[in-house]
Amino acid sequence: MSLGAQNTIPVAAGARDVLEEVYATPVFVDPRDPDGPPLEVFPTSIPREHAVRLAEIVRDNDFTRTVETGMAYGLSTLAITGVHAERRSGSHTAIDPIQSTKWRSIGRENVVRAGLEPFVRIVEEQSDEALPRMATSGQVCDFAFIDGQHLFDFVLVDFFYLDRMLVEGGIVAFHDPWIPAVGRVLDFVRSNRAYEVTSEDDHLALLRKAGGDERDWDDYRPF
């Protein structure tokens, strides 16, 4: 499936304006050191074609309850939440424990500049702390984007709790499956859980939840 790199990003005008501005000039001025060297958007942030793809997934599947781990400069947040804003319906939760420290709150500021505040909640907390609380409280989602800490155990924990929140038929997206730790989590999910791979390359893997967890208590399939 084409990532649609040449397509217009299908989001509300405010989100599109900020995204196109960043992709045209992929640097930020550090608000804490305005005279210092600029902050490079890449390779930390998602490329334009992935912003298009994320927005298309949320739009085309009419997903309205979305969650992501890892926000950074907020480009994925703009792509996902921009769809909610365009149709004036939906809500997004972005989890990033270092938004105001390492990322200098630039992601949060981009959300404000794009006019997306009514549609997004930013949780500045470790995902392994925030997600269990969200799952226990009964929060559900129909789309989840995993792009936080790229260590095997962190990615697996993100998936574990997001799976509990994800409705049947919902999609979970893994960014950077070329990284061995992320790829191994994908191997586990494909082998041991009821998920169907709908699209996968070295940069983005999409899996649709086909059913609940029906494994026996000691079930294990090598991955």
N, CA, C and O of each residue as an XYZ file, in Angstrom:
892
protein
N       0.843     -1.189      0.000
C       0.000      0.000      0.000
C       0.879      1.240      0.000
O       1.838      1.338      0.765
N       0.542      2.179     -0.862
C       1.330      3.405     -0.930
C       1.132      4.241      0.309
O       0.027      4.332      0.845
N       2.202      4.846      0.757
C       2.106      5.745      1.899
C       1.562      7.106      1.503
O       1.328      7.944      2.373
N       1.354      7.350      0.219
C       0.711      8.574     -0.208
C       1.500      9.823      0.111
O       0.947     10.804      0.609
N       2.813      9.792     -0.180
C       3.660     10.911      0.217
C       3.275     12.205     -0.462
O       3.547     13.284      0.063
N       2.638     12.115     -1.639
C       2.316     13.332     -2.377
C       0.924     13.850     -2.059
O       0.524     14.887     -2.588
N       0.190     13.168     -1.224
C      -1.179     13.573     -0.925
C      -1.219     14.733      0.046
O      -0.297     14.950      0.833
N      -2.313     15.471     -0.032
C      -2.593     16.462      0.993
C      -2.853     15.744      2.307
O      -3.519     14.709      2.324
N      -2.345     16.270      3.391
C      -2.585     15.655      4.693
C      -4.038     15.923      5.069
O      -4.418     17.084      5.224
N      -4.866     14.880      5.221
C      -6.317     15.061      5.379
C      -6.735     15.404      6.808
O      -7.359     14.601      7.501
N      -6.380     16.603      7.223
C      -6.675     17.053      8.584
C      -7.255     18.464      8.521
O      -7.288     19.084      7.458
N      -7.708     18.961      9.661
C      -8.234     20.314      9.743
C      -7.167     21.324      9.320
O      -5.971     21.063      9.448
N      -7.604     22.465      8.821
C      -6.697     23.450      8.235
C      -5.591     23.870      9.191
O      -4.438     23.997      8.780
N      -5.922     24.086     10.458
C      -4.914     24.521     11.417
C      -3.814     23.499     11.592
O      -2.635     23.848     11.631
N      -4.201     22.217     11.700
C      -3.208     21.147     11.832
C      -2.393     21.015     10.564
O      -1.179     20.820     10.623
N      -3.045     21.118      9.415
C      -2.320     21.006      8.145
C      -1.305     22.130      7.985
O      -0.183     21.901      7.535
N      -1.700     23.338      8.353
C      -0.783     24.469      8.229
C       0.484     24.267      9.051
O       1.589     24.529      8.574
N       0.320     23.799     10.291
C       1.485     23.594     11.154
C       2.344     22.448     10.617
O       3.569     22.559     10.580
N       1.716     21.360     10.205
C       2.473     20.231      9.666
C       3.254     20.633      8.422
O       4.442     20.330      8.310
N       2.604     21.306      7.496
C       3.290     21.681      6.263
C       4.424     22.673      6.542
O       5.465     22.634      5.886
N       4.217     23.548      7.505
C       5.274     24.484      7.892
C       6.491     23.736      8.412
O       7.625     24.045      8.047
N       6.246     22.744      9.270
C       7.360     21.985      9.848
C       8.066     21.163      8.778
O       9.296     21.125      8.741
N       7.300     20.502      7.904
C       7.926     19.683      6.874
C       8.687     20.529      5.863
O       9.666     20.067      5.277
N       8.246     21.758      5.655
C       8.963     22.639      4.738
C      10.269     23.151      5.350
O      11.272     23.307      4.655
N      10.241     23.406      6.654
C      11.428     23.903      7.360
C      11.583     23.094      8.645
O      11.134     23.528      9.706
N      12.214     21.920      8.559
C      12.210     20.974      9.686
C      13.200     21.292     10.799
O      14.043     20.466     11.148
N      13.092     22.484     11.348
C      13.875     22.858     12.526
C      13.001     23.692     13.440
O      12.066     24.350     12.983
N      13.301     23.666     14.732
C      12.620     24.508     15.717
C      13.657     25.349     16.443
O      14.796     24.927     16.647
N      13.244     26.533     16.822
C      14.067     27.351     17.706
C      13.826     26.872     19.129
O      12.681     26.732     19.561
N      14.896     26.624     19.847
C      14.790     26.186     21.235
C      14.278     27.358     22.076
O      14.979     28.360     22.212
N      13.061     27.255     22.648
C      12.515     28.381     23.426
C      13.340     28.709     24.661
O      13.218     29.801     25.216
N      14.177     27.775     25.096
C      15.008     28.017     26.274
C      16.382     28.579     25.910
O      17.126     29.062     26.763
N      16.689     28.500     24.623
C      17.977     29.022     24.161
C      17.791     29.551     22.738
O      18.324     28.971     21.791
N      17.047     30.639     22.578
C      16.699     31.124     21.240
C      17.889     31.499     20.377
O      17.777     31.532     19.152
N      19.014     31.778     20.988
C      20.211     32.118     20.221
C      21.107     30.910     19.968
O      22.153     31.024     19.327
N      20.691     29.761     20.473
C      21.482     28.556     20.302
C      21.192     27.866     18.983
O      20.421     28.378     18.172
N      21.795     26.720     18.760
C      21.576     25.973     17.510
C      20.125     25.509     17.410
O      19.503     25.203     18.428
N      19.581     25.454     16.197
C      18.194     25.003     16.037
C      18.037     23.530     16.388
O      19.001     22.766     16.342
N      16.838     23.147     16.733
C      16.531     21.755     17.050
C      16.060     21.058     15.779
O      15.127     21.517     15.121
N      16.696     19.969     15.446
C      16.365     19.247     14.222
C      15.118     18.382     14.439
O      15.028     17.640     15.418
N      14.167     18.487     13.522
C      12.926     17.705     13.617
C      13.191     16.219     13.372
O      12.607     15.368     14.042
N      14.056     15.907     12.428
C      14.344     14.525     12.073
C      15.740     14.129     12.559
O      16.635     14.973     12.610
N      15.937     12.855     12.916
C      15.053     11.715     12.666
C      14.047     11.423     13.777
O      13.388     10.384     13.744
N      13.915     12.309     14.754
C      13.013     12.037     15.873
C      11.563     11.909     15.421
O      10.861     10.992     15.848
N      11.115     12.807     14.573
C       9.698     12.900     14.222
C       9.338     12.011     13.036
O      10.210     11.554     12.297
N       8.041     11.776     12.869
C       7.577     10.978     11.742
C       7.691     11.783     10.450
O       7.473     12.995     10.461
N       8.030     11.132      9.338
C       8.087     11.839      8.058
C       6.685     12.169      7.547
O       5.685     11.667      8.060
N       6.636     13.013      6.539
C       5.362     13.479      6.011
C       4.463     12.329      5.561
O       3.260     12.341      5.822
N       5.049     11.330      4.880
C       4.218     10.234      4.383
C       3.553      9.450      5.511
O       2.475      8.887      5.321
N       4.180      9.410      6.673
C       3.560      8.730      7.804
C       2.472      9.585      8.432
O       1.487      9.050      8.940
N       2.629     10.897      8.407
C       1.553     11.780      8.864
C       0.320     11.590      7.989
O      -0.801     11.516      8.493
N       0.531     11.513      6.671
C      -0.577     11.252      5.752
C      -1.235      9.915      6.081
O      -2.460      9.819      6.159
N      -0.418      8.894      6.272
C      -0.944      7.541      6.510
C      -1.735      7.470      7.812
O      -2.825      6.898      7.840
N      -1.204      8.040      8.883
C      -1.923      8.013     10.158
C      -3.264      8.719     10.033
O      -4.283      8.215     10.504
N      -3.263      9.880      9.399
C      -4.512     10.626      9.241
C      -5.515      9.838      8.398
O      -6.706      9.820      8.707
N      -5.043      9.193      7.344
C      -5.940      8.400      6.497
C      -6.552      7.238      7.271
O      -7.736      6.939      7.115
N      -5.744      6.582      8.106
C      -6.262      5.452      8.887
C      -7.385      5.911      9.807
O      -8.445      5.287      9.858
N      -7.155      7.001     10.533
C      -8.171      7.500     11.472
C      -9.406      7.964     10.724
O     -10.529      7.690     11.149
N      -9.212      8.668      9.608
C     -10.344      9.169      8.819
C     -11.128      8.032      8.165
O     -12.349      7.962      8.305
N     -10.440      7.148      7.457
C     -11.123      6.146      6.642
C     -11.835      5.098      7.480
O     -12.822      4.511      7.036
N     -11.337      4.857      8.699
C     -11.988      3.878      9.585
C     -12.941      4.534     10.574
O     -13.542      3.857     11.409
N     -13.076      5.841     10.481
C     -13.941      6.600     11.384
C     -13.594      6.336     12.845
O     -14.480      6.187     13.686
N     -12.295      6.280     13.137
C     -11.846      6.093     14.504
C     -11.996      7.418     15.262
O     -11.614      8.477     14.763
N     -12.554      7.342     16.465
C     -12.809      8.560     17.245
C     -12.142      8.551     18.614
O     -12.127      9.577     19.294
N     -11.588      7.410     19.032
C     -10.955      7.305     20.350
C      -9.539      6.800     20.141
O      -9.319      5.605     19.941
N      -8.588      7.710     20.188
C      -7.224      7.385     19.774
C      -6.237      7.680     20.896
O      -6.453      8.565     21.724
N      -5.134      6.905     20.902
C      -4.104      7.029     21.938
C      -2.747      6.869     21.267
O      -2.607      6.080     20.332
N      -1.749      7.606     21.734
C      -0.389      7.379     21.278
C       0.571      7.432     22.457
O       0.354      8.162     23.424
N       1.633      6.645     22.357
C       2.741      6.748     23.308
C       3.922      7.336     22.556
O       4.329      6.812     21.519
N       4.469      8.421     23.077
C       5.540      9.122     22.410
C       4.984     10.251     21.571
O       4.348     10.010     20.545
N       5.219     11.485     21.999
C       4.666     12.657     21.307
C       5.766     13.503     20.671
O       5.629     13.967     19.539
N       6.849     13.697     21.403
C       7.993     14.499     20.924
C       7.522     15.867     20.443
O       6.906     16.611     21.205
N       7.807     16.206     19.179
C       7.457     17.522     18.663
C       6.003     17.608     18.185
O       5.567     18.653     17.703
N       5.259     16.510     18.320
C       3.813     16.563     18.131
C       3.318     16.333     16.721
O       2.144     16.594     16.457
N       4.135     15.862     15.799
C       3.673     15.710     14.423
C       2.643     14.586     14.285
O       1.642     14.751     13.588
N       2.876     13.455     14.937
C       1.870     12.392     14.915
C       0.599     12.838     15.624
O      -0.504     12.479     15.214
N       0.752     13.619     16.685
C      -0.408     14.145     17.407
C      -1.252     15.026     16.501
O      -2.479     14.927     16.501
N      -0.597     15.890     15.726
C      -1.319     16.758     14.801
C      -2.024     15.946     13.717
O      -3.156     16.254     13.342
N      -1.349     14.904     13.214
C      -1.938     14.098     12.154
C      -3.181     13.354     12.623
O      -4.178     13.282     11.905
N      -3.114     12.802     13.827
C      -4.249     12.030     14.352
C      -5.358     12.963     14.825
O      -6.515     12.806     14.435
N      -5.008     13.928     15.661
C      -6.011     14.813     16.242
C      -6.594     15.741     15.190
O      -7.743     16.167     15.308
N      -5.815     16.059     14.163
C      -6.328     16.915     13.104
C      -7.534     16.337     12.401
O      -8.374     17.085     11.900
N      -7.640     15.004     12.352
C      -8.820     14.356     11.775
C     -10.030     14.582     12.682
O     -11.122     14.883     12.200
N      -9.836     14.438     13.993
C     -10.938     14.701     14.927
C     -11.438     16.135     14.772
O     -12.644     16.383     14.764
N     -10.504     17.073     14.650
C     -10.889     18.473     14.526
C     -11.623     18.737     13.215
O     -12.563     19.531     13.175
N     -11.197     18.075     12.149
C     -11.822     18.279     10.845
C     -13.288     17.878     10.856
O     -14.118     18.536     10.228
N     -13.615     16.798     11.571
C     -15.008     16.339     11.600
C     -15.723     16.765     12.873
O     -16.894     16.448     13.082
N     -14.987     17.497     13.730
C     -15.553     18.028     14.982
C     -16.059     16.914     15.890
O     -17.073     17.063     16.572
N     -15.352     15.816     15.888
C     -15.756     14.674     16.714
C     -14.544     13.808     16.985
O     -13.746     13.545     16.085
N     -14.405     13.359     18.242
C     -13.319     12.457     18.598
C     -12.407     13.057     19.650
O     -12.448     14.256     19.924
N     -11.581     12.200     20.233
C     -10.639     12.649     21.253
C      -9.373     11.815     21.172
O      -9.405     10.639     20.811
N      -8.263     12.443     21.512
C      -6.961     11.803     21.424
C      -6.203     11.997     22.728
O      -6.262     13.066     23.336
N      -5.486     10.955     23.155
C      -4.615     11.034     24.326
C      -3.189     10.800     23.877
O      -2.876      9.766     23.286
N      -2.318     11.769     24.160
C      -0.905     11.661     23.823
C      -0.105     11.549     25.115
O      -0.181     12.424     25.977
N       0.663     10.471     25.245
C       1.422     10.203     26.469
C       2.906     10.431     26.189
O       3.481      9.803     25.300
N       3.515     11.325     26.946
C       4.934     11.616     26.761
C       5.510     12.157     28.068
O       5.203     13.286     28.451
N       6.336     11.375     28.756
C       6.828     11.793     30.068
C       7.855     12.918     30.012
O       8.151     13.532     31.037
N       8.403     13.196     28.830
C       9.460     14.207     28.726
C       9.060     15.343     27.787
O       9.916     15.973     27.167
N       7.767     15.597     27.688
C       7.300     16.641     26.787
C       7.836     18.019     27.175
O       8.256     18.781     26.303
N       7.828     18.346     28.450
C       8.270     19.677     28.869
C       9.755     19.742     29.195
O      10.283     20.818     29.477
N      10.435     18.596     29.158
C      11.871     18.596     29.452
C      12.653     18.426     28.153
O      13.077     19.422     27.567
N      12.852     17.222     27.694
C      13.643     16.994     26.486
C      13.055     17.701     25.269
O      13.796     18.246     24.450
N      11.721     17.694     25.145
C      11.090     18.251     23.942
C      10.674     19.707     24.102
O      10.046     20.268     23.204
N      11.011     20.326     25.223
C      10.837     21.765     25.458
C       9.392     22.229     25.258
O       9.163     23.402     24.959
N       8.421     21.337     25.415
C       6.994     21.639     25.244
C       6.654     22.103     23.834
O       5.622     22.742     23.625
N       7.504     21.792     22.868
C       7.228     22.204     21.495
C       6.036     21.446     20.917
O       5.243     22.018     20.170
N       5.904     20.164     21.258
C       4.735     19.416     20.815
C       3.452     20.027     21.345
O       2.476     20.171     20.608
N       3.450     20.382     22.607
C       2.274     21.015     23.216
C       1.968     22.345     22.522
O       0.809     22.655     22.247
N       3.013     23.127     22.241
C       2.822     24.413     21.576
C       2.292     24.228     20.153
O       1.482     25.031     19.689
N       2.733     23.192     19.464
C       2.208     22.920     18.128
C       0.723     22.577     18.170
O      -0.035     22.970     17.283
N       0.313     21.851     19.193
C      -1.113     21.558     19.376
C      -1.904     22.850     19.548
O      -2.973     23.018     18.961
N      -1.367     23.760     20.360
C      -2.041     25.042     20.582
C      -2.091     25.841     19.291
O      -3.139     26.380     18.936
N      -0.965     25.923     18.582
C      -0.923     26.684     17.330
C      -1.901     26.150     16.302
O      -2.449     26.914     15.508
N      -2.123     24.842     16.311
C      -3.036     24.220     15.357
C      -4.487     24.299     15.790
O      -5.372     23.904     15.032
N      -4.757     24.800     16.996
C      -6.124     24.906     17.488
C      -6.761     23.584     17.851
O      -7.974     23.421     17.718
N      -5.954     22.630     18.312
C      -6.442     21.272     18.565
C      -6.722     20.983     20.035
O      -7.096     19.862     20.378
N      -6.552     21.952     20.894
C      -6.695     21.707     22.332
C      -8.004     21.039     22.730
O      -7.993     20.198     23.628
N      -9.143     21.375     22.100
C     -10.397     20.719     22.521
C     -10.434     19.224     22.246
O     -11.288     18.515     22.778
N      -9.507     18.738     21.415
C      -9.590     17.345     20.984
C      -8.461     16.469     21.497
O      -8.425     15.278     21.188
N      -7.529     17.029     22.278
C      -6.381     16.234     22.707
C      -6.090     16.455     24.188
O      -6.202     17.564     24.711
N      -5.716     15.368     24.837
C      -5.267     15.419     26.229
C      -3.822     14.931     26.259
O      -3.524     13.822     25.815
N      -2.940     15.756     26.778
C      -1.527     15.408     26.866
C      -1.228     14.928     28.277
O      -1.460     15.647     29.249
N      -0.717     13.719     28.382
C      -0.407     13.114     29.674
C       1.111     13.049     29.798
O       1.757     12.248     29.122
N       1.675     13.881     30.650
C       3.125     13.906     30.814
C       3.500     12.949     31.941
O       3.722     13.347     33.084
N       3.559     11.688     31.573
C       3.753     10.610     32.542
C       4.314      9.405     31.800
O       4.107      9.266     30.594
N       5.022      8.534     32.512
C       5.501      7.305     31.900
C       4.313      6.489     31.401
O       3.294      6.385     32.084
N       4.446      5.913     30.212
C       3.323      5.145     29.670
C       3.014      3.916     30.507
O       1.862      3.488     30.572
N       4.049      3.328     31.165
C       3.796      2.152     31.995
C       3.082      2.518     33.292
O       2.673      1.630     34.039
N       2.930      3.790     33.566
C       2.124      4.250     34.696
C       0.760      4.747     34.225
O      -0.258      4.471     34.861
N       0.740      5.476     33.118
C      -0.506      6.063     32.631
C      -1.445      5.016     32.034
O      -2.644      5.032     32.315
N      -0.918      4.114     31.220
C      -1.781      3.157     30.527
C      -2.514      2.204     31.472
O      -3.706      1.970     31.273
N      -1.848      1.633     32.509
C      -2.618      0.785     33.423
C      -3.771      1.526     34.086
O      -4.853      0.964     34.251
N      -3.554      2.772     34.464
C      -4.624      3.560     35.079
C      -5.763      3.797     34.092
O      -6.936      3.700     34.453
N      -5.413      4.106     32.853
C      -6.438      4.333     31.839
C      -7.241      3.063     31.575
O      -8.466      3.106     31.460
N      -6.540      1.930     31.480
C      -7.237      0.663     31.236
C      -8.139      0.295     32.403
O      -9.272     -0.144     32.205
N      -7.636      0.473     33.624
C      -8.420      0.145     34.813
C      -9.660      1.022     34.935
O     -10.696      0.577     35.428
N      -9.552      2.266     34.484
C     -10.686      3.193     34.574
C     -11.743      2.928     33.506
O     -12.813      3.538     33.522
N     -11.447      2.026     32.585
C     -12.420      1.673     31.561
C     -12.280      2.438     30.258
O     -13.145      2.336     29.388
N     -11.202      3.203     30.108
C     -11.015      3.930     28.858
C     -10.759      2.946     27.729
O     -10.011      1.982     27.891
N     -11.383      3.194     26.586
C     -11.200      2.338     25.415
C     -10.690      3.183     24.251
O     -10.785      4.410     24.264
N     -10.151      2.503     23.254
C      -9.696      3.205     22.061
C      -9.952      2.321     20.848
O     -10.086      1.103     20.967
N     -10.016      2.949     19.683
C     -10.138      2.183     18.446
C      -8.904      2.315     17.569
O      -8.794      1.650     16.540
N      -7.968      3.180     17.979
C      -6.682      3.277     17.281
C      -5.600      3.635     18.278
O      -5.770      4.531     19.106
N      -4.482      2.926     18.192
C      -3.348      3.178     19.087
C      -2.072      3.245     18.262
O      -1.854      2.433     17.363
N      -1.237      4.220     18.581
C       0.039      4.410     17.888
C       1.157      4.287     18.910
O       1.254      5.094     19.834
N       2.002      3.272     18.741
C       3.092      3.007     19.676
C       4.384      3.562     19.092
O       4.902      3.044     18.103
N       4.899      4.618     19.711
C       6.115      5.262     19.217
C       6.860      5.940     20.367
O       7.434      7.017     20.208
N       6.835      5.279     21.533
C       7.506      5.829     22.698
C       8.891      5.236     22.857
O       9.660      5.168     21.898
N       9.204      4.810     24.060
C      10.506      4.197     24.340
C      10.654      2.932     23.492
O       9.791      2.055     23.530
N      11.746      2.834     22.728
C      11.926      1.731     21.791
C      12.763      0.600     22.384
O      13.608      0.021     21.702
N      12.526      0.294     23.643
C      13.124     -0.866     24.292
C      12.093     -1.984     24.310
O      10.896     -1.725     24.433
N      12.555     -3.234     24.189
C      11.635     -4.356     24.044
C      10.576     -4.379     25.138
O       9.385     -4.483     24.846
N      11.003     -4.284     26.399
C      10.041     -4.398     27.486
C       9.065     -3.225     27.499
O       7.890     -3.411     27.815
N       9.523     -2.027     27.164
C       8.627     -0.880     27.144
C       7.608     -1.005     26.014
O       6.428     -0.717     26.210
N       8.055     -1.431     24.836
C       7.130     -1.596     23.714
C       6.104     -2.677     24.038
O       4.919     -2.523     23.745
N       6.561     -3.771     24.643
C       5.649     -4.858     24.991
C       4.631     -4.411     26.034
O       3.455     -4.759     25.934
N       5.064     -3.652     27.027
C       4.134     -3.154     28.046
C       3.129     -2.186     27.425
O       1.943     -2.229     27.752
N       3.601     -1.311     26.529
C       2.668     -0.417     25.834
C       1.612     -1.230     25.105
O       0.421     -0.940     25.212
N       2.043     -2.252     24.361
C       1.081     -3.076     23.640
C       0.134     -3.790     24.594
O      -1.073     -3.835     24.354
N       0.666     -4.344     25.666
C      -0.142     -5.130     26.606
C      -1.339     -4.322     27.102
O      -2.467     -4.816     27.105
N      -1.096     -3.095     27.517
C      -2.191     -2.286     28.063
C      -3.049     -1.671     26.974
O      -4.262     -1.547     27.145
N      -2.450     -1.287     25.866
C      -3.261     -0.752     24.778
C      -4.170     -1.831     24.207
O      -5.292     -1.537     23.795
N      -3.701     -3.079     24.176
C      -4.557     -4.181     23.743
C      -5.782     -4.320     24.639
O      -6.871     -4.626     24.154
N      -5.616     -4.102     25.927
C      -6.757     -4.175     26.842
C      -7.763     -3.064     26.574
O      -8.954     -3.219     26.843
N      -7.287     -1.956     26.050
C      -8.147     -0.816     25.762
C      -8.727     -0.854     24.353
O      -9.769     -0.252     24.093
N      -8.061     -1.556     23.447
C      -8.429     -1.523     22.034
C      -9.647     -2.396     21.762
O      -9.688     -3.559     22.164
N     -10.636     -1.832     21.081
C     -11.847     -2.575     20.754
C     -11.561     -3.546     19.619
O     -10.634     -3.338     18.837
N     -12.353     -4.604     19.529
C     -12.218     -5.532     18.414
C     -12.488     -4.787     17.109
O     -13.455     -4.032     17.002
N     -11.636     -5.005     16.133
C     -11.721     -4.270     14.878
C     -10.858     -3.025     14.854
O     -10.660     -2.427     13.797
N     -10.335     -2.623     16.024
C      -9.447     -1.479     16.098
C      -8.060     -1.819     15.567
O      -7.726     -2.984     15.356
N      -7.270     -0.788     15.360
C      -5.932     -0.961     14.790
C      -4.876     -0.436     15.750
O      -5.039      0.623     16.356
N      -3.787     -1.196     15.879
C      -2.614     -0.728     16.592
C      -1.490     -0.556     15.569
O      -1.255     -1.439     14.744
N      -0.804      0.572     15.626
C       0.292      0.871     14.713
C       1.596      0.923     15.491
O       1.686      1.580     16.529
N       2.599      0.233     14.987
C       3.938      0.258     15.573
C       4.847      1.055     14.649
O       4.958      0.751     13.462
N       5.494      2.074     15.198
C       6.463      2.814     14.396
C       7.846      2.198     14.576
O       8.172      1.683     15.645
N       8.641      2.255     13.534
C      10.037      1.794     13.546
C      10.193      0.298     13.796
O      11.014     -0.085     14.629
N       9.434     -0.571     13.104
C       9.637     -2.009     13.322
C      10.985     -2.515     12.842
O      11.338     -3.664     13.107
N      11.746     -1.683     12.141
C      13.105     -2.082     11.752
C      14.034     -2.170     12.957
O      15.059     -2.850     12.907
N      13.675     -1.478     14.046
C      14.474     -1.569     15.266
C      14.226     -2.946     15.889
O      13.069     -3.313     16.091
N      15.264     -3.712     16.198
C      15.081     -5.103     16.637
C      14.094     -5.272     17.790
O      13.296     -6.209     17.774
N      14.127     -4.397     18.779
C      13.229     -4.552     19.925
C      11.770     -4.427     19.500
O      10.920     -5.191     19.960
N      11.480     -3.475     18.632
C      10.100     -3.304     18.147
C       9.711     -4.492     17.279
O       8.598     -5.007     17.390
N      10.620     -4.927     16.419
C      10.335     -6.069     15.559
C      10.037     -7.341     16.329
O       9.199     -8.139     15.912
N      10.720     -7.535     17.452
C      10.473     -8.741     18.250
C       9.113     -8.696     18.935
O       8.463     -9.731     19.084
N       8.677     -7.514     19.352
C       7.327     -7.402     19.903
C       6.306     -7.745     18.827
O       5.322     -8.433     19.099
N       6.534     -7.272     17.612
C       5.643     -7.626     16.507
C       5.627     -9.132     16.272
O       4.570     -9.707     16.009
N       6.788     -9.772     16.364
C       6.844    -11.229     16.225
C       5.960    -11.902     17.271
O       5.230    -12.844     16.964
N       6.033    -11.411     18.506
C       5.202    -11.983     19.569
C       3.720    -11.807     19.256
O       2.941    -12.752     19.377
N       3.333    -10.610     18.856
C       1.916    -10.337     18.595
C       1.403    -11.203     17.455
O       0.318    -11.776     17.549
N       2.173    -11.302     16.384
C       1.750    -12.114     15.243
C       1.597    -13.580     15.626
O       0.694    -14.262     15.142
N       2.484    -14.063     16.497
C       2.482    -15.486     16.843
C       1.499    -15.848     17.941
O       0.978    -16.964     17.961
N       1.238    -14.923     18.853
C       0.519    -15.284     20.078
C      -0.819    -14.582     20.283
O      -1.575    -14.965     21.176
N      -1.125    -13.587     19.497
C      -2.347    -12.830     19.728
C      -3.202    -12.784     18.473
O      -2.714    -12.996     17.363
N      -4.493    -12.501     18.667
C      -5.459    -12.500     17.558
C      -5.442    -11.156     16.838
O      -6.361    -10.347     16.964
N      -4.370    -10.944     16.080
C      -4.217     -9.715     15.292
C      -3.890    -10.074     13.856
O      -3.155    -11.027     13.598
N      -4.436     -9.310     12.923
C      -4.169     -9.493     11.504
C      -3.318     -8.325     11.009
O      -3.668     -7.162     11.209
N      -2.206     -8.643     10.366
C      -1.359     -7.592      9.797
C      -2.049     -7.050      8.553
O      -2.311     -7.799      7.612
N      -2.344     -5.760      8.545
C      -2.987     -5.141      7.384
C      -1.988     -4.422      6.491
O      -2.235     -4.240      5.299
N      -0.858     -4.012      7.064
C       0.179     -3.330      6.299
C       1.457     -3.334      7.124
O       1.420     -3.133      8.338
N       2.593     -3.566      6.459
C       3.840     -3.581      7.206
C       5.015     -3.313      6.287
O       5.130     -3.910      5.216
N       5.885     -2.414      6.711
C       7.176     -2.241      6.076
C       8.179     -1.946      7.184
O       7.866     -2.127      8.361
N       9.361     -1.501      6.832
C      10.387     -1.295      7.847
C      10.085     -0.130      8.785
O      10.715      0.001      9.835
N       9.126      0.713      8.411
C       8.911      1.947      9.155
C       7.575      2.010      9.887
O       7.449      2.728     10.879
N       6.578      1.268      9.413
C       5.253      1.341     10.019
C       4.537      0.010      9.830
O       4.427     -0.492      8.711
N       4.049     -0.558     10.937
C       3.291     -1.810     10.884
C       1.910     -1.572     11.467
O       1.768     -0.994     12.545
N       0.890     -2.024     10.742
C      -0.501     -1.848     11.168
C      -1.123     -3.215     11.382
O      -1.070     -4.073     10.501
N      -1.715     -3.419     12.554
C      -2.354     -4.687     12.886
C      -3.766     -4.426     13.386
O      -3.986     -3.564     14.237
N      -4.718     -5.176     12.850
C      -6.113     -5.042     13.260
C      -6.469     -6.133     14.273
O      -6.145     -7.304     14.077
N      -7.131     -5.739     15.343
C      -7.509     -6.690     16.382
C      -8.682     -7.527     15.905
O      -9.763     -7.006     15.628
N      -8.453     -8.850     15.813
C      -9.470     -9.756     15.281
C     -10.282    -10.439     16.365
O     -11.323    -11.030     16.079
N      -9.821    -10.367     17.607
C     -10.548    -11.032     18.687
C      -9.882    -10.794     20.020
O      -8.813    -10.187     20.097
N     -10.519    -11.276     21.069
C      -9.984    -11.128     22.407
C      -8.877    -12.144     22.685
O      -8.506    -12.940     21.822
N      -8.372    -12.095     23.887
C      -7.294    -12.988     24.303
C      -7.914    -14.277     24.827
O      -8.414    -14.322     25.951
N      -7.877    -15.327     24.006
C      -8.501    -16.603     24.356
C      -7.475    -17.673     24.713
O      -7.805    -18.859     24.729
N      -6.247    -17.279     24.995
C      -5.201    -18.262     25.293
C      -5.447    -18.978     26.613
O      -6.016    -18.418     27.550
N      -4.999    -20.240     26.665
C      -4.967    -20.940     27.944
C      -3.920    -20.289     28.843
O      -3.052    -19.549     28.380
N      -4.022    -20.579     30.126
C      -3.174    -19.897     31.105
C      -1.678    -20.136     30.873
O      -0.844    -19.322     31.269
N      -1.346    -21.272     30.223
C       0.075    -21.590     30.015
C       0.439    -21.621     28.533
O       1.469    -22.185     28.165
N      -0.371    -21.037     27.698
C      -0.139    -21.068     26.269
C       1.123    -20.294     25.891
O       1.387    -19.227     26.445
N       1.893    -20.824     24.960
C       3.083    -20.125     24.466
C       3.401    -20.626     23.085
O       3.465    -21.833     22.851
N       3.602    -19.703     22.167
C       4.009    -20.034     20.808
C       5.335    -19.323     20.532
O       5.435    -18.106     20.686
N       6.330    -20.073     20.131
C       7.645    -19.446     19.895
C       7.542    -18.310     18.884
O       6.775    -18.366     17.923
N       8.332    -17.293     19.135
C       8.353    -16.148     18.219
C       9.782    -15.680     17.981
O      10.003    -14.725     17.237
